[in-house]
Amino acid sequence: MKSLLIIKGLTTLTLFFLLTFVVTNPISAKVTHILIHTAKENLSTVGEHNNNNKPVDLVFYLNGGGSAETLLLADFPFGGLNIPDLNNVYRKDLVFVSFAYDPRFHWSNPEIVRDVVENIHEISSKFNTRKIFIVGISVGGALALNILSNADRDLKDKITNVLAMFPIIDYDYTFSTTKRENIYTLLKEYFDKFENPKEQMKLSSPVNYISGIPSHTEITLIEGTNDTHIPPEQIEDYYNKLKELKRNVKLLKFNTDHLSPGKEFGEVIQALLK
């Protein structure tokens, strides 16, 4: 990965890492750039965190397929973390990070997992990082779980919490049972590009890597009981498998569909990051 760290352009609360690369694989998946935000502080204070070695906790926000990295800033009911709200209750020592991807529908494949892990390492090295939270929405939830399972030991040790809301757990199962034609079509168009679509679905599915989930990380899974995009029963099955493995996991059920997390999501996030 070629990267250039830019710390300039003193716009309120925002810092960009510009990542440049050459795409040679038509079905490759890469991080294209990164948005870094704080809850209440301006850019110069972020610099103080970096220069004065002040300890921070990093929150990596992994948005759903098709959405932009700026979803991080959206209100809780839309699946964002409500960053611009000056009345939010986030600690001052939290730094929020969100990624943009190419393609936006990366379906948590092994290549994007490796690239995000590399970027997490690079970003965390820029700060005095105490611990890492990962929050993933939909496909981002699948990506969060795959990152946790496949990360190296040093990174796993720093990841204390993973929250995956409405994640795809098994792509083959989702492809076979989704009630949404657009999801079926997107999955088919993407995985049909591979020589062995079924094998690629397996390699992209969190259930395939469940044994790699560390026991110390607190995992919160959220399913939407009315979700017609991502069949929620796969999330419950994954939860039961983790419990059998004696992992630190809890399952929350929201009475909602895939596109409307509701205010409950905000309550869970604020409790997680208090």
N, C-alpha and C positions, 0 to 999 in steps of 0.2 A: 504494500500500500504506500503510495506517495501522498504526503500530507503537508499542508502549509497552515500554520497557526497564525491567525490574524487577530490582533487585539487592538482595534482601532475603530473609528466611526462611533463616537460616543452617543449612540441612541439609547433611550431609556431601557434598561434592564436586559439588553440583548447582545449576545456575543456569538459570532459564527466561526466555526472551524471549516475551512474550505479544503475539500479533499479532491484531488485530481487523479484520474486513472484512465487507462485505455481499455475499452471493452472489446474483447476478441471473440467471445462466445455469445451467440445470439440469444441464448437462454440463461445467460449469467445473471447474477443478482449482486448488487453492490450498494454500499452507502454512498450517497452523492454529496450530502453536506449535513451539518449538525447544528442544531439550535440549542443554545445554552441560556438559561434564564435563572434568576433568583426570584424569591417570593416578593420581597419588598425593597431590595437594595439596588442601587444603580451600578453601572458597569465598572466604575472606579473601585467600588467596594469588592466586586468580584476579583479585580486585580489585587486588592489587599489580601484576599484569601490566598491567592496564588503566591504573591511575593513575600508575605509575612508568615507563610506556612501555617495559617490558621486552620484548625481541623474542620472538615465539612463532611456531611453525608451526601452522597450522590443518588439522585433519583432518575433512573433511566426509564423514559416513557416510550413505549413501542406502540405506535398507532395501528389501526386496522387497515386492511387492504383497500387501496384506492383513495385513502384519505391522506392529507398532507401532514408534515411534521408539526405544523402550527396548530393542529388539533390539541396539542398540549395546553394551549392557552384558552381553550373553549370552556364553557360552563360545564359543571358536573353532569347535568341531565343529557348532554351530548357526548359524554365520555371523556371530556377534557379534565384538566386539573385546576381550572378556575384561577390561573396564575395572576391575571391582571387585577383581580378584585382586591382593592386595598384593605378590605375588611377580612381577608382570609386569615387563618390562624397558623399558617406555616411558620416553622422556626426559621430564624435568620441564618442558621448554619446549614440550610439545605440548598443544594444546587441541582436544578432540573435540566435534564438533557433529553432531546428528542432528535430522531433521525429522519432523513428523507432517503428513499430507496429508488433504485432503478432496476427492475420495474417496480411499480407500486404494489402490484400483486406478486409478491415473491414467494408466497405460500411456505414460508419458514424452511426453505430448502437448505441443505448442508452448506452451500456456498455463502448464503447470507448469514448463517449462524457464525461461520468462521470470521467473516468480515466484521460483524458487529462485536464479536468477542475481542478482536484486535483493536477496534476503536474504543471499546470500554477500557481496555488496558491503557491505551495511549492517553485517554482523557483522565482517567483516575490518577495517572502518574503526574499530571499537571497540578494536582491539588494534594493537600495533606488529607487523604481520604481515610476516614474511619471505617465506614461501612457503605454498602451499596444496596439500594432498593431497586427492584425492577417491576414496573407496572405495564402489563400488556393487554391490549384490547383486541378481541376477535383473533385475526391472524397474528397480531402482535402478541396475543396471549400464548399462542402456539410457539412463536419465536422465543418468548421469555422462558418457557419451559424447556425448549431445546437448548437454549444458551446455558441454563442452569445444569442440565444433564451432561453437556459436552464441554463445559469450561474446564480449564486446567485447575489444579488443586489450589493454587494461590488465589485465583479469582473466586472459586467456590467458597473459600474461607471468608472472603469479604462480603459475599452476598448473604445478607441476613434475612431478607424478605422478598418473596415473589408473589405478586397478585396477578392472576390471569382471569380476565372477565370474558365470558362467552368464547373460550378458546376452541379451536379445532384440535381434537386429540388424535383422531384417526381419519386421514384423508380418504381412504378407500370407503370407510363407513359413511362419511359425510357425502361423498360423491354418490353413493348408492341410495341414501335415504333423505337427502335434503328436499324440502318441499318448495324450494325456490328455483325456478328454471334458470335464473341468471347465475346463481351459484353453481349449478350443474354445468352450465355452458362455460363459465370462467375456468372451472377446474378441468373440464375436458380439453378446452383449447390449450391450456398451459401444459398439462401432463402429457398430452398426445405429442408434444414436441420431443419427448424423450424416447429413446429406443425401447425402453421397458417402462411404460407408465406406472404399472402396479408397483414395481420395485422403487421407483422414484417417490411414489406416494408413501411407501413404507419408510424410506429414508428421511422424509419430511415430517413424519408423524411423531409427536411427543411420546405416544405410548410405546414406540419402538426403543426409547432410551430411558425408560422409567427406572431401571436399576441404577442409573447414574445420578439420580436425585440424592443429594446429601441429606443426612438426618438432621443436621443442625439448622437448616434453612426453614423458616416459617413460610408455608405456602398457603395462600388463600385462593380457592377456586370459586368462581361465581357463574352460575348458570341462570339463564332466563327460562322460566317455566313455559313461556309462550313463544319461545324462539323457533321460528320456522326456517331460519337460515342455517344455523348450526344445530343439528339435533342434540338436545341437552343431555340425553341419557348417556352419551359417551363420556361426558364430564363426570357424571356420578360414578360410572364404572372405573374411570381413572382414579377418582378419589378412593374408591374401595380398594383398588390395587395398592395405592400408596399406604393406606392404613394397614394392609396386610404386611407391607414391608416395614411397618413401624416408622414411617416418616411423619414429620411434623406438619400436618395438613388439616385444613378445615374447609367445609363446603357451605357456601351461602346460596340461597335460592331467591332470586328476585322475580316477583310476579309481573314480568314485562317481556317485551320482545327484544330482538337483537339490536334494534336501532334506538332504543329508548331506555338507557340505564336508570334514569330517574334520580331523585335526590338521595336515595339510599346509597348510591355509589359515592357521593360526596361524603356521607357520614363514615363510610368504610375507609376511604382514603385519608380523611382527617384523623381518624383513630390510628391508622397505620403509621402516619408520619408525625404524630404528636411529639 
